[in-house]
């Protein structure tokens, strides 16, 4: 009887564990940001993502005072995570933005938290793009000349 109860308990726990293995849905885009999704081992931008990138490029070109932030998964190797796909995907998005007319000097790369990445780097990965104001340049200190002695 105890073996049957233990078997049922283990089965129930196993069922609960498999329910939690579904990949989490992508995070919703923040206002003013655009999401490009990649699934599996794909690094190429699909037609839907290309349309989004063309829209971002058009808005960026209308607002030359803004920079284009490209935020993606980490590109540094860490235990159990191979960043090759992340690096290729970010580069592909940057290349597409350049091809659509965004000056390379206006594209700034930042990294997102690891989120729900799989150890093999093939989990659903997203790249988030935002148009943001350029950071203000600090004022230059006044030039100091040599003091004259009389």
OpenMM code with the backbone's topology and positions (N, CA, C; nanometers):
from openmm import Vec3, app, unit

residues = "UNK UNK UNK UNK UNK UNK UNK UNK UNK UNK UNK UNK UNK UNK UNK UNK UNK UNK UNK UNK UNK UNK UNK UNK UNK UNK UNK UNK UNK UNK UNK UNK UNK UNK UNK UNK UNK UNK UNK UNK UNK UNK UNK UNK UNK UNK UNK UNK UNK UNK UNK UNK UNK UNK UNK UNK UNK UNK UNK UNK UNK UNK UNK UNK UNK UNK UNK UNK UNK UNK UNK UNK UNK UNK UNK UNK UNK UNK UNK UNK UNK UNK UNK UNK UNK UNK UNK UNK UNK UNK UNK UNK UNK UNK UNK UNK UNK UNK UNK UNK UNK UNK UNK UNK UNK UNK UNK UNK UNK UNK UNK UNK UNK UNK UNK UNK UNK UNK UNK UNK UNK UNK UNK UNK UNK UNK UNK UNK UNK UNK UNK UNK UNK UNK UNK UNK UNK UNK UNK UNK UNK UNK UNK UNK UNK UNK UNK UNK UNK UNK".split()
positions = [
    Vec3(0.0827, -0.1186, 0.0000),
    Vec3(0.0000, 0.0000, 0.0000),
    Vec3(0.0874, 0.1253, 0.0000),
    Vec3(0.1941, 0.1236, 0.0800),
    Vec3(0.2824, 0.2397, 0.0845),
    Vec3(0.3487, 0.2624, -0.0512),
    Vec3(0.3843, 0.1538, -0.1200),
    Vec3(0.4482, 0.1693, -0.2514),
    Vec3(0.3523, 0.2336, -0.3509),
    Vec3(0.2261, 0.1963, -0.3449),
    Vec3(0.1275, 0.2547, -0.4360),
    Vec3(0.1114, 0.4029, -0.4052),
    Vec3(0.1037, 0.4381, -0.2792),
    Vec3(0.0889, 0.5784, -0.2396),
    Vec3(0.2119, 0.6578, -0.2818),
    Vec3(0.3301, 0.6018, -0.2632),
    Vec3(0.4534, 0.6693, -0.3025),
    Vec3(0.4586, 0.6872, -0.4537),
    Vec3(0.4163, 0.5860, -0.5287),
    Vec3(0.4145, 0.5934, -0.6739),
    Vec3(0.3183, 0.7021, -0.7215),
    Vec3(0.1996, 0.7084, -0.6609),
    Vec3(0.1025, 0.8119, -0.6972),
    Vec3(0.1554, 0.9516, -0.6652),
    Vec3(0.2208, 0.9646, -0.5509),
    Vec3(0.2771, 1.0932, -0.5123),
    Vec3(0.3855, 1.1354, -0.6107),
    Vec3(0.4728, 1.0433, -0.6462),
    Vec3(0.5795, 1.0745, -0.7424),
    Vec3(0.5215, 1.1115, -0.8782),
    Vec3(0.4191, 1.0426, -0.9219),
    Vec3(0.3547, 1.0724, -1.0496),
    Vec3(0.2936, 1.2117, -1.0481),
    Vec3(0.2281, 1.2452, -0.9375),
    Vec3(0.1662, 1.3777, -0.9257),
    Vec3(0.2721, 1.4868, -0.9274),
    Vec3(0.3818, 1.4659, -0.8571),
    Vec3(0.4892, 1.5639, -0.8564),
    Vec3(0.5538, 1.5757, -0.9936),
    Vec3(0.5687, 1.4634, -1.0603),
    Vec3(0.6246, 1.4657, -1.1960),
    Vec3(0.5360, 1.5421, -1.2920),
    Vec3(0.4048, 1.5261, -1.2789),
    Vec3(0.3116, 1.5998, -1.3643),
    Vec3(0.3211, 1.7492, -1.3388),
    Vec3(0.3351, 1.7868, -1.2133),
    Vec3(0.3490, 1.9291, -1.1805),
    Vec3(0.4783, 1.9855, -1.2390),
    Vec3(0.5844, 1.9084, -1.2357),
    Vec3(0.7132, 1.9548, -1.2862),
    Vec3(0.7073, 1.9768, -1.4369),
    Vec3(0.6347, 1.8924, -1.5097),
    Vec3(0.6280, 1.9095, -1.6544),
    Vec3(0.5413, 2.0280, -1.6929),
    Vec3(0.4481, 2.0667, -1.6083),
    Vec3(0.3666, 2.1839, -1.6390),
    Vec3(0.4497, 2.3098, -1.6404),
    Vec3(0.5531, 2.3165, -1.5607),
    Vec3(0.6349, 2.4363, -1.5519),
    Vec3(0.7402, 2.4479, -1.6602),
    Vec3(0.7498, 2.3538, -1.7547),
    Vec3(0.8557, 2.3576, -1.8542),
    Vec3(0.8177, 2.4338, -1.9804),
    Vec3(0.6961, 2.4828, -1.9889),
    Vec3(0.6576, 2.5608, -2.1059),
    Vec3(0.7401, 2.6888, -2.1081),
    Vec3(0.7861, 2.7286, -2.2265),
    Vec3(0.8607, 2.8536, -2.2310),
    Vec3(0.7701, 2.9701, -2.1953),
    Vec3(0.8244, 3.0620, -2.1222),
    Vec3(0.7474, 3.1796, -2.0829),
    Vec3(0.7193, 3.2647, -2.2063),
    Vec3(0.6036, 3.3279, -2.2116),
    Vec3(0.5754, 3.4142, -2.3257),
    Vec3(0.6699, 3.5336, -2.3235),
    Vec3(0.6960, 3.5916, -2.4393),
    Vec3(0.7859, 3.7058, -2.4412),
    Vec3(0.7281, 3.8209, -2.3602),
    Vec3(0.8165, 3.8976, -2.3034),
    Vec3(0.7739, 4.0129, -2.2252),
    Vec3(0.7082, 4.1132, -2.3190),
    Vec3(0.6019, 4.1788, -2.2735),
    Vec3(0.5396, 4.2790, -2.3595),
    Vec3(0.6340, 4.3965, -2.3803),
    Vec3(0.6216, 4.4565, -2.4942),
    Vec3(0.7069, 4.5703, -2.5254),
    Vec3(0.6674, 4.6903, -2.4401),
    Vec3(0.7664, 4.7589, -2.3900),
    Vec3(0.7406, 4.8822, -2.3166),
    Vec3(0.6926, 4.9874, -2.4166),
    Vec3(0.6175, 5.0865, -2.3694),
    Vec3(0.5731, 5.1914, -2.4612),
    Vec3(0.6941, 5.2548, -2.5310),
    Vec3(0.6826, 5.2690, -2.6617),
    Vec3(0.7915, 5.3295, -2.7373),
    Vec3(0.9024, 5.2320, -2.7736),
    Vec3(0.8817, 5.1030, -2.7478),
    Vec3(0.9839, 5.0055, -2.7854),
    Vec3(0.9241, 4.9036, -2.8819),
    Vec3(1.0123, 4.8357, -2.9514),
    Vec3(0.9734, 4.7393, -3.0530),
    Vec3(1.0446, 4.6085, -3.0226),
    Vec3(0.9743, 4.4953, -3.0403),
    Vec3(1.0288, 4.3638, -3.0076),
    Vec3(1.0498, 4.2837, -3.1357),
    Vec3(1.1681, 4.2250, -3.1478),
    Vec3(1.1993, 4.1315, -3.2555),
    Vec3(1.2214, 3.9959, -3.1889),
    Vec3(1.1440, 3.8943, -3.2301),
    Vec3(1.1540, 3.7611, -3.1697),
    Vec3(1.2265, 3.6649, -3.2621),
    Vec3(1.3059, 3.5776, -3.2023),
    Vec3(1.3739, 3.4697, -3.2731),
    Vec3(1.3384, 3.3396, -3.2024),
    Vec3(1.3122, 3.2343, -3.2777),
    Vec3(1.2822, 3.1029, -3.2210),
    Vec3(1.3812, 3.0019, -3.2762),
    Vec3(1.4110, 2.9013, -3.1978),
    Vec3(1.4993, 2.7944, -3.2437),
    Vec3(1.6386, 2.8447, -3.2747),
    Vec3(1.6985, 2.7911, -3.3795),
    Vec3(1.8356, 2.8276, -3.4176),
    Vec3(1.8404, 2.9361, -3.5240),
    Vec3(1.7305, 3.0029, -3.5493),
    Vec3(1.7219, 3.1014, -3.6560),
    Vec3(1.7960, 3.2294, -3.6171),
    Vec3(1.8741, 3.2815, -3.7110),
    Vec3(1.9399, 3.4107, -3.6890),
    Vec3(1.8940, 3.5148, -3.7899),
    Vec3(1.8266, 3.4725, -3.8963),
    Vec3(1.7805, 3.5662, -3.9981),
    Vec3(1.6539, 3.6363, -3.9514),
    Vec3(1.6387, 3.7594, -3.9955),
    Vec3(1.5194, 3.8387, -3.9646),
    Vec3(1.4094, 3.7959, -4.0607),
    Vec3(1.2922, 3.7599, -4.0063),
    Vec3(1.1811, 3.7198, -4.0922),
    Vec3(1.1093, 3.8436, -4.1474),
    Vec3(1.0117, 3.8226, -4.2347),
    Vec3(0.9427, 3.9330, -4.3017),
    Vec3(0.8721, 4.0248, -4.2024),
    Vec3(0.8108, 3.9670, -4.1003),
    Vec3(0.7403, 4.0480, -4.0000),
    Vec3(0.8388, 4.1372, -3.9235),
    Vec3(0.9515, 4.0787, -3.8830),
    Vec3(1.0539, 4.1555, -3.8114),
    Vec3(1.1150, 4.2618, -3.9024),
    Vec3(1.1324, 4.2307, -4.0317),
    Vec3(1.1876, 4.3281, -4.1263),
    Vec3(1.0955, 4.4498, -4.1378),
    Vec3(0.9650, 4.4266, -4.1365),
    Vec3(0.8700, 4.5378, -4.1421),
    Vec3(0.8823, 4.6250, -4.0175),
    Vec3(0.8994, 4.5615, -3.9013),
    Vec3(0.9179, 4.6371, -3.7771),
    Vec3(1.0475, 4.7179, -3.7838),
    Vec3(1.1541, 4.6558, -3.8307),
    Vec3(1.2831, 4.7253, -3.8394),
    Vec3(1.2781, 4.8430, -3.9373),
    Vec3(1.2062, 4.8260, -4.0484),
    Vec3(1.1905, 4.9374, -4.1427),
    Vec3(1.1131, 5.0517, -4.0797),
    Vec3(1.0115, 5.0193, -3.9989),
    Vec3(0.9344, 5.1221, -3.9282),
    Vec3(1.0226, 5.1958, -3.8270),
    Vec3(1.1032, 5.1194, -3.7523),
    Vec3(1.1941, 5.1809, -3.6553),
    Vec3(1.2937, 5.2720, -3.7271),
    Vec3(1.3483, 5.2249, -3.8374),
    Vec3(1.4455, 5.3043, -3.9125),
    Vec3(1.3830, 5.4340, -3.9633),
    Vec3(1.2588, 5.4268, -4.0135),
    Vec3(1.1905, 5.5472, -4.0616),
    Vec3(1.1722, 5.6470, -3.9476),
    Vec3(1.1299, 5.5986, -3.8299),
    Vec3(1.1128, 5.6881, -3.7149),
    Vec3(1.2465, 5.7450, -3.6696),
    Vec3(1.3504, 5.6621, -3.6720),
    Vec3(1.4835, 5.7097, -3.6319),
    Vec3(1.5324, 5.8176, -3.7278),
    Vec3(1.5088, 5.7981, -3.8561),
    Vec3(1.5543, 5.8962, -3.9544),
    Vec3(1.4747, 6.0258, -3.9475),
    Vec3(1.3526, 6.0200, -3.8962),
    Vec3(1.2723, 6.1407, -3.8758),
    Vec3(1.3150, 6.2153, -3.7493),
    Vec3(1.3851, 6.1469, -3.6586),
    Vec3(1.4278, 6.2051, -3.5313),
    Vec3(1.5796, 6.1917, -3.5161),
    Vec3(1.6560, 6.2722, -3.5874),
    Vec3(1.8017, 6.2573, -3.5847),
    Vec3(1.8647, 6.2896, -3.4488),
    Vec3(1.7878, 6.3490, -3.3586),
    Vec3(1.8402, 6.3795, -3.2255),
    Vec3(1.8321, 6.2597, -3.1315),
    Vec3(1.7785, 6.1470, -3.1798),
    Vec3(1.7653, 6.0272, -3.0967),
    Vec3(1.8630, 5.9192, -3.1414),
    Vec3(1.8970, 5.8311, -3.0468),
    Vec3(1.9776, 5.7138, -3.0787),
    Vec3(1.8873, 5.5912, -3.0764),
    Vec3(1.9321, 5.4852, -3.1405),
    Vec3(1.8558, 5.3613, -3.1473),
    Vec3(1.9228, 5.2609, -3.0539),
    Vec3(1.8552, 5.2284, -2.9458),
    Vec3(1.9069, 5.1285, -2.8515),
    Vec3(1.8642, 4.9906, -2.8983),
    Vec3(1.9607, 4.9003, -2.9118),
    Vec3(1.9330, 4.7614, -2.9469),
    Vec3(1.9687, 4.6788, -2.8240),
    Vec3(1.8670, 4.6255, -2.7581),
    Vec3(1.8878, 4.5500, -2.6347),
    Vec3(1.8607, 4.4029, -2.6621),
    Vec3(1.9596, 4.3193, -2.6313),
    Vec3(1.9445, 4.1768, -2.6568),
    Vec3(1.9989, 4.0933, -2.5427),
    Vec3(1.9922, 3.9615, -2.5580),
    Vec3(2.0422, 3.8713, -2.4540),
    Vec3(2.1926, 3.8866, -2.4361),
    Vec3(2.2453, 3.8385, -2.3268),
    Vec3(2.3893, 3.8498, -2.3029),
    Vec3(2.4701, 3.7833, -2.4138),
    Vec3(2.5823, 3.8438, -2.4485),
    Vec3(2.6690, 3.7867, -2.5509),
    Vec3(2.7975, 3.7315, -2.4892),
    Vec3(2.8048, 3.7312, -2.3572),
    Vec3(2.9215, 3.6758, -2.2883),
    Vec3(2.8927, 3.5317, -2.2480),
    Vec3(2.9905, 3.4467, -2.2647),
    Vec3(2.9758, 3.3057, -2.2271),
    Vec3(2.9695, 3.2961, -2.0758),
    Vec3(2.8774, 3.2131, -2.0286),
    Vec3(2.8692, 3.1835, -1.8862),
    Vec3(2.8374, 3.0363, -1.8713),
    Vec3(2.8435, 2.9864, -1.7513),
    Vec3(2.8228, 2.8436, -1.7270),
    Vec3(2.6894, 2.7988, -1.7837),
    Vec3(2.6919, 2.7046, -1.8770),
    Vec3(2.5708, 2.6488, -1.9338),
    Vec3(2.5027, 2.7351, -2.0383),
    Vec3(2.5648, 2.8427, -2.0834),
    Vec3(2.5014, 2.9311, -2.1815),
    Vec3(2.6015, 2.9632, -2.2918),
    Vec3(2.5629, 2.9366, -2.4149),
    Vec3(2.6463, 2.9652, -2.5305),
    Vec3(2.5858, 3.0852, -2.6028),
    Vec3(2.6541, 3.1961, -2.6066),
    Vec3(2.5961, 3.3197, -2.6578),
    Vec3(2.6067, 3.3402, -2.8098),
    Vec3(2.6527, 3.2407, -2.8845),
    Vec3(2.6738, 3.2610, -3.0283),
    Vec3(2.5485, 3.3089, -3.1008),
    Vec3(2.4340, 3.2449, -3.0731),
    Vec3(2.3114, 3.2866, -3.1411),
    Vec3(2.2715, 3.4281, -3.1025),
    Vec3(2.2847, 3.4618, -2.9760),
    Vec3(2.2495, 3.5970, -2.9310),
    Vec3(2.3334, 3.7005, -3.0042),
    Vec3(2.4624, 3.6760, -3.0138),
    Vec3(2.5539, 3.7690, -3.0819),
    Vec3(2.5149, 3.7837, -3.2285),
    Vec3(2.4872, 3.6723, -3.2970),
    Vec3(2.4502, 3.6766, -3.4380),
    Vec3(2.3175, 3.7491, -3.4590),
    Vec3(2.2234, 3.7270, -3.3678),
    Vec3(2.0925, 3.7908, -3.3808),
    Vec3(2.1011, 3.9415, -3.3618),
    Vec3(2.1766, 3.9844, -3.2637),
    Vec3(2.1935, 4.1282, -3.2420),
    Vec3(2.2625, 4.1912, -3.3620),
    Vec3(2.3657, 4.1264, -3.4129),
    Vec3(2.4368, 4.1792, -3.5299),
    Vec3(2.3450, 4.1870, -3.6510),
    Vec3(2.2591, 4.0877, -3.6676),
    Vec3(2.1658, 4.0871, -3.7799),
    Vec3(2.0672, 4.2040, -3.7691),
    Vec3(2.0156, 4.2290, -3.6502),
    Vec3(1.9233, 4.3418, -3.6304),
    Vec3(1.9955, 4.4739, -3.6579),
    Vec3(2.1170, 4.4877, -3.6071),
    Vec3(2.1943, 4.6107, -3.6320),
    Vec3(2.2205, 4.6288, -3.7816),
    Vec3(2.2544, 4.5203, -3.8501),
    Vec3(2.2797, 4.5257, -3.9943),
    Vec3(2.1537, 4.5691, -4.0696),
    Vec3(2.0387, 4.5142, -4.0319),
    Vec3(1.9128, 4.5499, -4.0979),
    Vec3(1.8782, 4.6975, -4.0759),
    Vec3(1.9051, 4.7474, -3.9551),
    Vec3(1.8800, 4.8897, -3.9285),
    Vec3(1.9704, 4.9775, -4.0142),
    Vec3(2.0962, 4.9388, -4.0265),
    Vec3(2.1893, 5.0134, -4.1119),
    Vec3(2.1439, 5.0093, -4.2571),
    Vec3(2.1022, 4.8914, -4.3041),
    Vec3(2.0558, 4.8770, -4.4424),
    Vec3(1.9324, 4.9630, -4.4684),
    Vec3(1.8539, 4.9886, -4.3643),
    Vec3(1.7337, 5.0715, -4.3776),
    Vec3(1.7647, 5.2203, -4.3619),
    Vec3(1.8923, 5.2555, -4.3469),
    Vec3(1.9313, 5.3958, -4.3472),
    Vec3(1.9707, 5.4564, -4.2142),
    Vec3(1.9769, 5.3783, -4.1070),
    Vec3(2.0174, 5.4321, -3.9771),
    Vec3(2.1698, 5.4346, -3.9722),
    Vec3(2.2261, 5.5494, -3.9398),
    Vec3(2.3710, 5.5645, -3.9298),
    Vec3(2.4248, 5.4759, -3.8176),
    Vec3(2.5312, 5.4052, -3.8434),
    Vec3(2.5919, 5.3131, -3.7460),
    Vec3(2.6264, 5.3840, -3.6148),
    Vec3(2.6634, 5.5089, -3.6213),
    Vec3(2.6999, 5.5857, -3.5021),
    Vec3(2.5819, 5.6079, -3.4085),
    Vec3(2.4597, 5.5912, -3.4594),
    Vec3(2.3396, 5.6130, -3.3778),
    Vec3(2.2864, 5.4857, -3.3152),
    Vec3(2.3465, 5.3714, -3.3457),
    Vec3(2.2993, 5.2434, -3.2916),
    Vec3(2.3826, 5.2090, -3.1689),
    Vec3(2.3138, 5.1919, -3.0565),
    Vec3(2.3802, 5.1634, -2.9293),
    Vec3(2.3307, 5.0288, -2.8785),
    Vec3(2.4231, 4.9400, -2.8439),
    Vec3(2.3878, 4.8059, -2.7959),
    Vec3(2.3874, 4.8035, -2.6437),
    Vec3(2.2800, 4.7486, -2.5860),
    Vec3(2.2750, 4.7234, -2.4422),
    Vec3(2.2285, 4.5792, -2.4222),
    Vec3(2.2496, 4.5237, -2.3044),
    Vec3(2.2169, 4.3847, -2.2790),
    Vec3(2.0984, 4.3710, -2.1845),
    Vec3(2.0114, 4.2744, -2.2158),
    Vec3(1.8968, 4.2429, -2.1314),
    Vec3(1.9379, 4.1379, -2.0283),
    Vec3(1.8614, 4.1223, -1.9195),
    Vec3(1.8898, 4.0132, -1.8257),
    Vec3(1.8713, 3.8787, -1.8949),
    Vec3(1.9285, 3.7743, -1.8381),
    Vec3(1.9258, 3.6415, -1.9012),
    Vec3(1.7866, 3.5866, -1.9210),
    Vec3(1.6916, 3.6187, -1.8371),
    Vec3(1.5532, 3.5757, -1.8552),
    Vec3(1.5381, 3.4259, -1.8672),
    Vec3(1.4648, 3.3802, -1.9694),
    Vec3(1.4331, 3.2381, -1.9835),
    Vec3(1.5169, 3.1710, -2.0921),
    Vec3(1.6436, 3.2070, -2.1028),
    Vec3(1.7302, 3.1453, -2.2025),
    Vec3(1.7618, 3.0019, -2.1653),
    Vec3(1.7700, 2.9178, -2.2643),
    Vec3(1.8083, 2.7784, -2.2420),
    Vec3(1.9599, 2.7672, -2.2449),
    Vec3(2.0098, 2.6605, -2.1856),
    Vec3(2.1541, 2.6408, -2.1784),
    Vec3(2.2180, 2.6357, -2.3162),
    Vec3(2.1457, 2.5847, -2.4167),
    Vec3(2.2046, 2.5762, -2.5502),
    Vec3(2.1876, 2.7052, -2.6295),
    Vec3(2.1278, 2.8072, -2.5684),
    Vec3(2.1128, 2.9363, -2.6350),
    Vec3(2.0020, 2.9400, -2.7380),
    Vec3(1.9173, 2.8362, -2.7469),
    Vec3(1.8152, 2.8319, -2.8508),
    Vec3(1.6762, 2.8651, -2.7996),
    Vec3(1.6626, 2.9088, -2.6772),
    Vec3(1.5311, 2.9429, -2.6251),
    Vec3(1.4751, 3.0630, -2.6978),
    Vec3(1.3492, 3.0941, -2.6738),
    Vec3(1.2934, 3.2114, -2.7399),
    Vec3(1.3690, 3.3347, -2.6932),
    Vec3(1.4299, 3.4020, -2.7854),
    Vec3(1.5077, 3.5204, -2.7514),
    Vec3(1.4461, 3.6402, -2.8214),
    Vec3(1.4522, 3.7515, -2.7553),
    Vec3(1.3975, 3.8721, -2.8147),
    Vec3(1.5020, 3.9809, -2.8138),
    Vec3(1.4873, 4.0691, -2.9085),
    Vec3(1.5696, 4.1885, -2.9135),
    Vec3(1.4733, 4.3047, -2.9064),
    Vec3(1.4997, 4.3936, -2.8143),
    Vec3(1.4126, 4.5090, -2.7932),
    Vec3(1.4827, 4.6321, -2.8484),
    Vec3(1.4078, 4.7123, -2.9211),
    Vec3(1.4636, 4.8329, -2.9831),
    Vec3(1.3868, 4.9535, -2.9308),
    Vec3(1.4608, 5.0551, -2.8909),
    Vec3(1.3993, 5.1790, -2.8411),
    Vec3(1.4673, 5.2985, -2.9068),
    Vec3(1.3892, 5.4008, -2.9315),
    Vec3(1.4441, 5.5295, -2.9732),
    Vec3(1.4513, 5.6163, -2.8484),
    Vec3(1.5696, 5.6621, -2.8147),
    Vec3(1.5876, 5.7415, -2.6929),
    Vec3(1.6670, 5.8675, -2.7247),
    Vec3(1.6473, 5.9681, -2.6417),
    Vec3(1.7205, 6.0933, -2.6596),
    Vec3(1.8689, 6.0703, -2.6347),
    Vec3(1.9484, 6.1434, -2.7073),
    Vec3(2.0935, 6.1339, -2.6865),
    Vec3(2.1255, 6.1861, -2.5473),
    Vec3(2.2211, 6.1230, -2.4805),
    Vec3(2.2601, 6.1758, -2.3501),
    Vec3(2.3238, 6.3134, -2.3675),
    Vec3(2.2950, 6.3996, -2.2727),
    Vec3(2.3512, 6.5349, -2.2785),
    Vec3(2.5022, 6.5277, -2.2588),
    Vec3(2.5730, 6.6047, -2.3395),
    Vec3(2.7182, 6.6090, -2.3247),
    Vec3(2.7523, 6.7021, -2.2092),
    Vec3(2.8444, 6.6615, -2.1248),
    Vec3(2.8824, 6.7503, -2.0153),
    Vec3(2.9534, 6.8728, -2.0709),
    Vec3(2.9340, 6.9873, -2.0067),
    Vec3(3.0009, 7.1082, -2.0568),
    Vec3(3.1523, 7.0942, -2.0429),
    Vec3(3.2221, 7.1540, -2.1393),
    Vec3(3.3680, 7.1493, -2.1341),
    Vec3(3.4168, 7.2481, -2.0282),
    Vec3(3.5169, 7.2079, -1.9524),
    Vec3(3.5698, 7.3027, -1.8537),
    Vec3(3.6401, 7.4169, -1.9262),
    Vec3(3.6363, 7.5365, -1.8665),
    Vec3(3.7020, 7.6501, -1.9315),
    Vec3(3.8529, 7.6264, -1.9382),
    Vec3(3.9114, 7.6763, -2.0475),
    Vec3(4.0561, 7.6631, -2.0618),
    Vec3(4.1232, 7.7551, -1.9621),
    Vec3(4.2247, 7.7015, -1.9015),
    Vec3(4.2983, 7.7831, -1.8061),
    Vec3(4.4339, 7.8181, -1.8663),
    Vec3(4.4573, 7.9448, -1.8762),
    Vec3(4.5851, 7.9895, -1.9303),
    Vec3(4.6884, 7.9987, -1.8182),
    Vec3(4.8111, 8.0180, -1.8583),
    Vec3(4.9152, 8.0334, -1.7584),
    Vec3(4.9025, 8.1711, -1.6942),
    Vec3(4.9253, 8.1751, -1.5666),
    Vec3(4.9188, 8.3023, -1.4947),
    Vec3(5.0444, 8.3820, -1.5264),
    Vec3(5.0252, 8.5079, -1.5526),
    Vec3(5.1394, 8.5958, -1.5819),
    Vec3(5.1884, 8.6572, -1.4529),
    Vec3(5.3145, 8.6680, -1.4451),
    Vec3(5.3728, 8.7364, -1.3289),
    Vec3(5.4180, 8.8745, -1.3703),
    Vec3(5.3981, 8.9709, -1.2851),
    Vec3(5.4333, 9.1077, -1.3193),
    Vec3(5.5690, 9.1448, -1.2695),
] * unit.nanometer
topology = app.Topology()
chain = topology.addChain("A")
for resn in residues:
    res = topology.addResidue(resn, chain)
    for name in ("N", "CA", "C"):
        topology.addAtom(name, app.Element.getBySymbol(name[0]), res)
